[in-house]
Amino acid sequence: MFELERQAYLKALGIVQYIPQDAIEGAKESALLTDDDIYPPGYFVEESEVNTIQPSEAHLTQSPSAAPVAAQRPAVQPNEVKQQAPSVQQATQPELASTEGLRVSIPQELLGEEAPRARAGKSTHLASSSSFEFCLAWIETRQGIAFLVELGDAGVKDLSAQEHRLMGDIYKALQVPEDQCRHQFFKWPLVNNPKIKQGEEEARETLSGYLESKVANQPVSAVVLMGELPERLLAPNGQQLVLGGQQLITVASPSLNLMLNQWQSKARAWRALAPLRGRRF
């Protein structure tokens, strides 16, 4: 683990970090860290690499606010620059292309009503409100905490090996015995029949009924919504989840897929989950 990542984890967990300016008498000599030990690969970017990424004049003329953004945010994250560079250079694609230090906006009237919206991470459901598919994992614990986890693929039957390991780390951080956790899965749509309306509203009502039956059988006082989709369906705009007339403590966290692909998202998850550590409800 790189030193920058280690410090981010400790800070998210609320652990005070202390680095003495002078050597402590009798203490073992500390190892001298180099930049390769501190920063992840590609953390720094050469100025020549950044200058090669230039938006087209058509984009800049349509969005007067695009140029000042680059001046206000000079710090560029190289990983994001390399990943997003192709979409910046392709002026014909109807997307919002962005990097950490450069943002180009395209007016909606030029894109048309059917233009797709750019999304971070892998989508697990269709954008259409009339029909879409997804898979969620419902994980119960004996501590009164439950997890509703958005999986990275709607067609899976279980968590992947990486997702299992990451959930194991979360159990340890919250002091929840992993062998006492029970996994169940909710897949949408329930039936493969295009004649039946199975949109977002129908999914919300069906999912709420499914979770009410689970809460009735297993006492649950706190629910962790892991992913954008569970939060949007059950607790939009920071609302508290209510099941069976009972208001539950609701915690929103990034999805497992996002944490596996963007390590910075793990720090956000630890900050959200820290109040639940070691608690029984």
C-alpha positions in Angstrom: 0.0 0.0 0.0 1.3 3.4 -0.9 1.8 5.9 1.9 -0.7 8.4 0.4 -3.4 5.6 0.5 -2.5 4.5 4.0 -2.8 8.1 5.3 -6.2 8.4 3.6 -7.5 5.2 5.2 -6.3 6.3 8.7 -7.8 9.7 8.3 -11.2 8.3 7.2 -11.2 6.0 10.2 -10.6 8.9 12.6 -7.1 7.8 13.6 -4.8 10.6 14.6 -1.5 10.4 12.7 1.6 11.7 14.5 4.9 12.3 12.8 7.7 13.7 15.1 9.9 16.3 13.8 12.9 15.1 15.9 14.0 11.6 16.4 12.6 10.0 19.6 15.4 8.7 21.9 15.6 4.9 21.8 13.2 4.6 18.8 14.0 2.4 15.8 15.3 4.3 12.9 12.5 4.9 10.3 12.8 3.9 6.7 13.2 6.7 4.3 10.3 6.8 1.9 10.8 7.8 -1.8 8.2 9.2 -4.1 7.7 5.6 -5.4 6.7 4.5 -1.9 4.3 7.5 -1.3 2.4 8.1 -4.5 0.5 5.6 -6.7 1.8 5.1 -10.3 0.9 8.0 -12.6 0.2 10.4 -9.7 2.3 13.1 -11.3 2.0 14.2 -14.9 4.4 16.0 -17.1 3.3 19.5 -18.3 4.0 18.3 -21.9 1.5 15.5 -21.5 -1.2 17.9 -20.2 -0.7 20.3 -23.0 -1.3 17.6 -25.7 -5.0 17.4 -24.6 -6.8 20.3 -26.1 -10.6 20.6 -26.7 -11.9 21.6 -30.1 -12.7 25.3 -30.8 -16.3 24.3 -31.4 -16.7 23.1 -27.8 -15.1 26.2 -26.3 -17.1 28.7 -28.3 -20.4 27.0 -27.2 -19.5 27.2 -23.5 -18.0 30.5 -22.3 -17.6 29.0 -18.8 -15.3 26.3 -20.0 -12.1 28.3 -20.2 -12.1 29.8 -16.7 -12.5 26.3 -15.2 -9.1 25.3 -16.3 -7.6 28.5 -14.8 -9.4 28.0 -11.4 -8.4 24.3 -11.1 -4.8 23.9 -12.3 -4.2 20.6 -10.5 -4.7 17.7 -12.9 -5.0 14.1 -11.8 -3.0 12.1 -14.4 -5.1 8.9 -14.2 -8.3 10.8 -15.0 -6.5 12.7 -17.8 -5.4 9.6 -19.5 -8.8 7.9 -19.2 -10.9 10.8 -20.3 -8.7 12.2 -23.0 -10.3 10.3 -25.9 -13.8 11.7 -25.2 -12.3 15.3 -25.0 -10.7 14.9 -28.4 -13.8 13.5 -30.1 -15.8 16.6 -30.7 -18.7 14.8 -32.4 -19.7 12.7 -29.5 -22.7 14.1 -27.6 -21.2 13.7 -24.1 -19.9 15.8 -21.3 -16.1 15.2 -21.4 -14.1 16.2 -18.4 -10.8 15.8 -16.6 -9.8 17.0 -13.2 -8.2 20.2 -14.5 -10.3 20.7 -17.7 -14.0 20.7 -18.2 -15.8 21.3 -21.5 -19.5 21.8 -21.5 -21.8 21.3 -24.5 -25.2 23.1 -24.5 -28.2 20.8 -24.3 -29.9 22.4 -27.3 -27.0 21.2 -29.5 -27.2 17.7 -28.2 -31.0 17.2 -28.6 -33.5 15.6 -26.2 -32.2 12.0 -26.8 -28.6 12.8 -25.9 -27.2 10.3 -23.4 -25.8 11.5 -20.0 -22.2 10.7 -19.1 -21.9 8.5 -16.0 -19.0 7.5 -13.9 -18.4 3.8 -13.4 -20.1 0.9 -15.0 -23.9 1.1 -15.4 -25.9 -1.9 -14.1 -29.3 -0.9 -15.5 -30.8 0.7 -18.5 -31.5 4.4 -18.7 -35.1 3.9 -19.8 -37.8 4.5 -17.1 -40.1 1.9 -18.7 -37.8 -1.1 -18.3 -34.4 -1.7 -16.8 -32.6 -4.5 -15.0 -30.3 -4.8 -11.9 -29.3 -7.1 -9.2 -29.0 -6.2 -5.5 -27.5 -8.3 -2.6 -29.3 -8.1 0.8 -26.9 -9.0 3.6 -28.2 -9.4 7.1 -26.1 -9.4 10.3 -26.9 -10.2 13.9 -25.8 -6.7 15.0 -29.0 -5.2 13.5 -27.1 -3.8 10.5 -28.1 -4.8 6.9 -26.4 -4.0 3.6 -28.2 -3.5 0.3 -25.5 -3.8 -2.2 -25.6 -2.8 -5.9 -23.7 -5.5 -7.9 -21.6 -4.6 -10.9 -23.5 -6.9 -13.3 -27.3 -7.5 -13.5 -26.8 -11.1 -14.6 -24.6 -12.3 -11.7 -25.8 -14.9 -9.1 -23.4 -13.9 -6.4 -20.7 -11.4 -5.4 -17.4 -11.7 -7.3 -14.3 -12.8 -5.5 -13.1 -9.2 -5.3 -16.4 -8.0 -3.9 -16.4 -10.8 -1.3 -12.9 -9.7 -0.1 -13.9 -6.1 0.0 -17.1 -6.9 2.0 -14.9 -9.0 4.3 -12.8 -5.9 5.0 -15.9 -3.9 5.7 -17.1 -6.5 8.2 -13.8 -6.3 10.0 -13.8 -2.5 10.1 -17.3 -2.6 11.6 -16.4 -5.5 14.0 -19.2 -7.7 12.4 -18.5 -11.5 12.4 -18.4 -12.5 8.8 -19.6 -16.0 9.5 -22.9 -14.6 10.9 -23.7 -12.7 7.7 -26.5 -14.0 5.5 -26.7 -13.2 1.7 -29.8 -13.1 -0.4 -30.3 -11.6 -3.9 -33.0 -9.5 -5.5 -33.1 -9.4 -9.3 -35.1 -7.1 -11.5 -37.1 -7.7 -13.7 -38.8 -10.6 -11.9 -40.1 -12.1 -15.1 -38.8 -11.8 -18.6 -42.0 -10.5 -20.2 -41.8 -7.3 -22.2 -45.6 -6.9 -22.1 -45.6 -6.4 -18.4 -44.6 -2.9 -17.2 -41.5 -3.3 -15.1 -40.1 0.3 -14.8 -38.5 2.1 -12.0 -41.7 2.8 -10.1 -42.7 -0.8 -10.2 -39.2 -1.9 -9.1 -39.3 0.6 -6.2 -42.7 -0.8 -4.9 -41.6 -4.4 -5.3 -38.3 -3.9 -3.7 -39.9 -2.1 -0.7 -42.3 -5.0 -0.2 -39.4 -7.5 -0.4 -37.4 -5.6 2.2 -40.4 -5.2 4.5 -40.7 -9.0 4.6 -37.0 -9.3 5.5 -37.1 -6.7 8.2 -40.2 -8.5 9.7 -38.3 -11.8 10.0 -34.9 -10.4 11.1 -34.7 -7.3 13.4 -32.9 -4.5 11.5 -32.3 -1.0 12.8 -29.7 0.3 10.3 -29.4 -0.2 6.5 -26.3 0.6 4.4 -27.2 1.5 0.8 -24.2 0.7 -1.2 -24.5 2.2 -4.6 -26.3 4.9 -6.5 -29.3 2.7 -7.5 -30.4 1.5 -4.0 -30.2 5.1 -2.7 -32.2 6.4 -5.7 -34.9 3.8 -5.3 -35.3 3.8 -1.5 -33.9 7.0 0.0 -33.5 9.8 -2.6 -32.2 13.2 -1.5 -30.8 11.9 1.8 -34.2 10.6 3.1 -34.3 8.0 5.9 -35.6 4.6 4.9 -39.0 3.5 6.3 -40.0 -0.1 6.1 -43.1 -1.5 7.7 -43.8 1.8 9.5 -40.3 1.7 11.1 -37.8 4.4 10.3 -34.3 2.9 9.9 -30.9 4.5 10.3 -29.9 4.9 6.7 -26.3 5.2 5.5 -25.3 5.9 1.9 -22.0 4.5 0.6 -20.3 4.1 -2.8 -20.8 0.8 -4.6 -18.4 -2.1 -4.4 -17.7 -1.7 -8.1 -16.8 2.0 -7.7 -14.5 1.3 -4.7 -12.7 -1.5 -6.6 -12.0 0.9 -9.5 -11.4 4.1 -7.7 -9.5 3.7 -4.4 -10.5 7.3 -3.4 -14.1 6.0 -3.0 -13.0 3.7 -0.2 -12.2 6.7 2.0 -15.7 8.0 1.4 -17.1 4.7 2.4 -15.1 4.5 5.6 -16.3 8.0 6.6 -19.9 7.0 6.0 -19.6 3.7 7.9 -17.5 4.9 10.8 -20.5 5.7 13.1 -21.6 2.1 12.9 -18.3 0.6 14.0 -18.7 -1.8 17.0 -22.4 -0.9 17.5 -25.3 -3.3 18.1 -28.8 -2.2 17.5 
